[in-house]
Amino acid sequence: MQKFHSDNSVKRVMKNGFFTALRFGVYLLTGIFFIPFLVKRYGSGEYGLIALAGFLTQYVGMISGCVGSAIARYLNIALNRNDWKEASEIFTTALVSIAGLVLIQLPIYIFFVWKLDWLIDFPLEVASDFRILVICNILIFLISTLTGVLFTPLGAANRLDLGAKIDVVRQILRVVLLVGSIHFLGARLWIIGVVDLGLTLANSVLGFWLYRRFASQLEFRVGLFSRRWIRPVLDMAGWSLVSMLGFSLFVKTDVWMINRFVSKEMSGVYAALLVWPNLVKQVGGMVGGLVAPVFTIDYAKGNLDRMRNTCLISSQILSYAVAYGCGVFVVGSSGLIHLWLGKEFIEYSFWVKLMVGQLAFTISGSIVWHIFVTIGKTKYMGLGNLIPGTVNIILSLLLIHMGYGTLGVLCGTLGAVFLKENLLFPIWISKEVGIPYAKFVAIYLRSGVVLGLVYVSGRFFLPPASDFSIIRLATVALVSIVVILPAVYLMTGRVERSAIYQFIVTRIGSWKVSA
């Protein structure tokens, strides 16, 4: 019988990291150059309809996404244990259940496409094109939901590099096809829908090929359908949905509250400043995505000590790196904002310092929360997002009422994030996995020291914002490295240095074996 091959070596993690970063770069360049092209060709009004075309699937997509994540977790573990019978049961049950979910959603979508003008206001002259675009988006969503499970063996094998390559090629093809089609056929809304639908169908065929390549003994037979997997999947998916809804109370409410209760102008300023912390969070999310398959493989094979060590070491390394980067940004924030937005925005640099500076203490959460998914304790992830999300709303509104305005919303959000990332998540991880909470506190304190050292170093080199230069900021970055490296060495005790060394040796050993 075929043995499922998974690789959690240093070489694999590094390769995954390179191609994930490449995908991030391609998406970033696409956003910078391609979106202005679409706005210019379609106009701001019709471009807004392109974004609204996905409105119908947005919240239903949360449910389907949570079900898919829950299925992936159980299927990943079964594959890494080489239990093909159990894996085939989960695979069959997943496909049948998702097909049922798709059939249930179809009448809802048909009704809303029929009554589309109830939900969205659009010009009559583009009505037919817009309906085609919406229908294509719905089909894309349903096809992706149904075929998403085919890509699960790719994640179970820790081949994130291959998934990133596929995404890069698909994104480049999308840009080329859309630019060519719009050039020859004109700026028609249906073109975007048809191109995206075609790429989705091609991606589904590729998913079937990958499933056969990586897990050829994974069977789909109606006789393998098992009800025993429905309850744990739905239970895990339910808490994942609670988590996503709670998370939306962080990411989708602060700008709205400022717009509704402070002023429209301030909401625009705040939204612009969010670009910087969101960029840092994306980097944290990328690292978390790289480490997550390693957690799953170690957990499936019973290597719990290595899973704990991976969690702590990767969290500490990420926190050090982010603390250094955030420190450099905090030091140069006034000058950077002056260059980016103009001198009239320098007065808001304090807000950016708070937004970015707190990430040095909370970014480790980008890695830690994956443990909950790995061990199947998504209720903690759900409560850990819902409780702070609710606190965020209440605290922000209270501070607005007390007259603190936008700063009140910012402080409310920072307080809620601290509750989530520095208290609830690490305390629950300590309870379930056995990592002492003091080790997480040590990570936060060390990151704070690095942030402080960079800030103090920068104060000696950077002039006021009016005389700011990128060269001076680069000098601060280089000098800070010299300052923080001895501190990092001293803060990392002998036992921990030995653990890190052993961790690296173990990973390199698995690299050589896999090679």
N, C-alpha and C positions, 0 to 999 in steps of 0.2 A: 504493500500500500504506500502511495506517495506520502512523503513527509513534508508538511508545510514549512517553508523556509522563511524565517524572519531574521532581521539583522538590526541589532541595536549597538553596533560598534561605533567608535569615534569616527571612523572613515565615513560610515553611513550618515551619522548626524551632521558631519561637516558638509557632506555632499548635499544633503537635504537643505541645510542652511544656505548654501550658495545659490541653489536654484529657487528657493523661496525668496531670497533677497532679489534675485533677478526678476522674478514675477512682480514683486513689489515695485521695482524700478520701472518695469514696462507699464504697469497700471498708473504709476505716478506721471510718467511722460505722456501717457494717453490723456490723463486728466488735464495736463498743462496745455497740450497742443491740439488734441482732437475735439474737446468740448467747445473751445472757441470757434472751431470750424463749423460745428453743428449749429451753434447759436447764430453765426453769421449767415448760413445758408437757409435755415428755417425761420429765423427771427425768434425773439425772446418768447412770444406768445405760443407758437407751435412747439418750441423746444420744451416749454413747460408741460405741454401735453405728453411729450415723450416720457417724462418722469411720472406723470399721473397715470400713464397706461398700466403701470404695475401696482396701482393702488388697491385693486380688488384682491390681489393675491398676498398682500403684505402681512395681514394678521393671520389669515388662514395658513400662510407659509410658516408662521411660528409653530403651529400645531404639527404640521407635517415634518418640519425640521427637527422638532423635539423627538417625534416618533423615530425618525431616521437615526438620530444620534443614539437613542436607547438601543435600537436594533444593532447598530454598529458595535456598541460596547460588548454585548453578549456574543456576537458573531466573532469579533476579534479574539476574545478569550478562548472560545471553542477552537478556532483555527490554530492558535498558538499552542494549544494543548494537543493538537493533532487528533482531536475527537471529531472525525468526519461525520459520524452519524448525528451527533448533537448539532454540529454546524449545519448539516443539511436540513435538519428539523427547523432550526432558526431561520435559515435562508428561505425555505418553502413557506413557513408561517409568515415571514416578513413580506414576501411578494404577494401572497394571498390577502393579507391584512391591508397592505398599501393599495392594492387594486380595489378593495372594498372602499377604502377611504376616498380614492379618486372617483369612484362611481357615486358616492354620496355627495361629493362636491359639485359634480357636473350640473345637476338641476339648478343649484344656487348660482353658478356662473352664467348659465343660459339666461336665467331671469334678469340678472343685473346687466348683461350685455344688451338685452331687449330694452331695459329701462335705464340705459347708461346716462341719459340726460338728467335723471334724478340725482345722480351722484356728482357728475362733473359738468361744468359749463364749457361748451366748445362751439366754435363757429359752424354754421350749417354747411359751408362750402368744403369743410374738411371732415364732415361727419362720417362718410363711408370709409375714407382712409384711416380715420381714428378708430373706428370699430374694428377694422382689419388688424390694426396694431394691437388693440386690446385682446382680440381673439388669439392672435399669435402669442402674446404674453401669457395668456391662460394656458394654451397648449404647451408652451415651453415649461411652465411651472409643473403641470401635471405629468409631462414626460420625464422631467428631471426627478420628480418625486418617486415615480414608478421605477426608474432605472438607477436611482442613486445607490441602491443596495449592491449593484453590480461592482461598484468601485470600492466596496468595503475590504475585499482581500488586498487591495493596494495599500490601504492604511494599516491593515494587520501585518503586512510584510515590511512596514516602515519604509515604503518607497514613495515618500512625499516628493522626492526629486522628480519622479516620473509624472506625478500629478501636476507639479509646477510647470514642467516642460509642456504638457498638454495645454494648460491654461495660457502659457505664453504664446504658443502657436495659434491657439484659438483667438486670442485677443488681437494678434497681428493680422490674422486673416479677416477678422471682423472689420478692422480699420480699413484694410485694402479694399474689401468688397463694398463697404459702405461709401467710401470716397469715390470709387469707380462707378457704382450704381447711381449715386446722387449726381455725379458729373454728367453721365449720359442720359439719365431718365428724369432728372430734376429732383428737387427737394420734396419728395412725397413721404408721408408718414408710414405708409404700408411697407416701404422698402426696408425700414429698420426692423419691423416685425418679421418679414419674410427671411431676411438675412440671419437674424438671431434664431429663428425656428430651424432653418437649414443647418446651422452650426450645432444646434442642440441635438438634432436627429443624428448627425455625423458623430457627435460625442457619445451618444447612446450606443451606436454600433461599436465604437471603440471600447466602451465600457464592457460590452459582451465579450469582446476579444480578450481584454485584460483579465476578466473573470475566468475565462477558460485557460489562460496562460498561467495565472498564479494559483488557481484553486480548481483544477480540472475535475477533481473528485467531489466537488461541491455539487450536490444534485438538487434538482427541482422535481418533486413528485407529489401529487396531491395527497397520496397516502402518508407522506411524511408530515403533513400539517398537524400541529400539536397545540392544543389549547393551553398547555402548561406554560407556554412562553408568552401568552397574551397578557396575563396579569402583571408579571414583573416588568414587561416592556411598557405597558400603559402606566404602571406606577412610576417608573423612572421618567417616562415622557411627561407625566403630569407635573412632577416636581421641576423638570426642566422648563416646562411652560411657565410655571410660577416664577422661576428664575429669570426668564426672558422678560416677562411682564414687569418684574421688579427692577431689572436692569434698565428697562425703558423709562422708569421714573428718574433715572440719573441722566440719560443721554438725550432725552427728548422734551424735558420740562423746563430747564433753567432758562433757555432763550425765550420760551413761551411765557414764563412768569415775568421776565423782565419786560417783554413786549406788552403784556396785558396789564401789569400793575406798576411799572416804572415809566418807561418811555420807549417808543419805537427806535429812536436814535441810539439809545443805550443798548438795545438788543442787537442792533447791527454791529456796534463796536465789540460787544461781548462775543458774538458769533465769529467775528474776524479773529479775535485773540485766541479763540479755542483751537485754531489751526495748529498752534505749536504743541500744546499738551496732547492733542489727538495724535499728532505724528509720533510722539514718544510712546503713547499707548499702543500704536500699531506695531512699533518695534517690539514691545513687550509681548504683544499677541503673537507675533511671528515666532519668537523664542519659545513661548508656551506651546505653540503648535508643533514645534520640533521635538520638544521633550515629551509631549503627551504619548506618542506611540511607544517610547522607551518605558514609560510607566506601565502601560498596558502589557507589554511583553514581559517585563520583570514580574508583574503581578500574576500573569497567567502561568508563569513557570515557577512561582513560589519564591522568587528572589526578593523578599520584602525588605531586607536590610539594604540591598542595593537600590531599591526604589526610594527608600527614605533618604539615603545618601545623595541620590540624584536630585531629589527635591531640594534638599538643603544647599548642596553645592551650586546647582544651577541658579537657585534663588539668590544666593550670595553674589555670584559672579555677575548676574544681571543687575542686581542692586548697585554694586560697585560701578559698573559701566554707566548706568543711568544717572547715578549720583554725580559722577564726573561730568557727563554731558550736560545735565541740568545745572550743575554749578557754573560751568562756562556760560551757559545761556543766561542764567540769573545775573551774573556779573555784567554781561554785555546787553541785557534786555533793553535798557533805555536807548542805547545806540542802535541796536538792531531794529527797534520799533521806529526810530527816527528815519532810518534808511528805507524801511519797508512801507510804512504808512504816512510818514510826515511828522513834523515836530509837534503838531497839535495833538498827537496821540501819545506823546511821551508821558503825560500825566497818568496814563493808565498802565504804566510799566509795573507799578506795584501789584496790580492784579495778576499780570503775567508771572511775576516772581512767585506769588502764592500758588498759581495754577501749576507751574512747572516744578517749583521747589518741592511740593508735597509728593510728587511722583517718586522722588528718591526714597521715600519711606513706604510707599504703597505699591510700587511696580512689581514686587515679588508675588503679589496676588495673581498676576498673569500666568504664573506657573503653578501656584499652589492649588487653585481651584480645579485643575485637571485631576487631582488626586480623588476628589469626590466622585467624578465620573468613572474613574478607574475602579474604585472599590464599590461602586453601585450605591453610594450614599448621596444621591442627588437632592434629597430633602434638605440637607444642609446648604447646598448651593441655592436652592429655591428660597429658603428662609433668609440666607445670607445676603440675598439681593432684595427680597421683598421688604424686610424690616428696615434696612438702611434707606431704601428707596422711599418708603413712607415717611421716615424721619426727615429725609431731604426736603420733601414737599412741605411738611408741617413747619420745620425749622426755618426754611427760606421764607415762607409766607409770614411767619411770626416776625422775623427780622425786617422784612419789608414794612410791615405794620408799625414797627418801632422806629421807622425812618431811616434805615440803613441802605435802602434801595438796592442797587446792583451789587454792592459789596456784601449786603446781607445774603443775597442769593449765592454768591461765591462762597461765603463762610458756611452757609448751610450745606452746600454740596461737599465742601472739604470735610466738615464734621461727619457727614454721613459716610463718605469714603473711608475715613479713619475708622469708624465703627465697623465697617465691612472688612477692610483689608488688614487692619492691625489688631482687631479684637475677635470678631466672630469667626472668620475663616481659620486663622491659626489656632484658636482655642479648640474648635471642633476637629481640626486635623490632628491636634495633640491627643484628643480623646479617642479618635478612631484608629489612628496609625501608630501612635506611641512616640511621636516626636515631641520632646519637651518644649513647652511654650517659650521657655527662656532662650532657646536657640533662635527662635524667630525674633525675639526682642533684641538679641545680639546682632542680627542682620540689620534691623532698623537703626540701631545705635551706630554701627560701623558705617552705614550709608550716610548717616547724619554727619559723622566726622569727616568723611570724604567731601561731602557737600560744603561743609564749613571751611575746610582747608582750601578748596578751590576758590571759594568766595573771598577769603582773606587774601589769598595770593593775588587775585584779580584786582583788588582794591588798590594795590600798589602800582599797577601798570596801566589801567584804563583811565583815560581822561573823561571829562564830561561828554554827554551825548553829542553836543555840537561839534566836538573834535574827534569823534569816534572813527575808527578805521578797522577794517577786517584784519589787516596785518597785526594791529595791536591785540585784537582778540585772539588771533592765532598764537601770538607770543604768550598770552595768558594760558592758552590750552597746553602749550609745550612745557612751560614752567610748572604748571599744576601737576603734570605727570611726574616730574622730578620730585615734587613735594609729597604727593600722595603715595607713591610706591613704597617708600620706607614705612609709612604709617600703616598701609595695608599689610605689609609683612609682619609688623609688630602686633597688629590686632588679630592676625591669624595665628593662633597658638600652635605649639609643636604638635599636639595631638591632631589638630585639624589639618595642619599641613601634611601630616602623615596620611590622614584619611583621604585628602585630595590626591596625593601621590598614588595611593593604593587604588583609588577610583580610576585614575587615568591609566595606570598599568593594567587594570582589569579590562578596561574598555579597549585598550590597544591590543591586549591579548585576544579578545573576541574579534577584533579587526583582522588579526593575522589568521585566526582560525577560519573566519568567513572567507578570507582571500584564498 
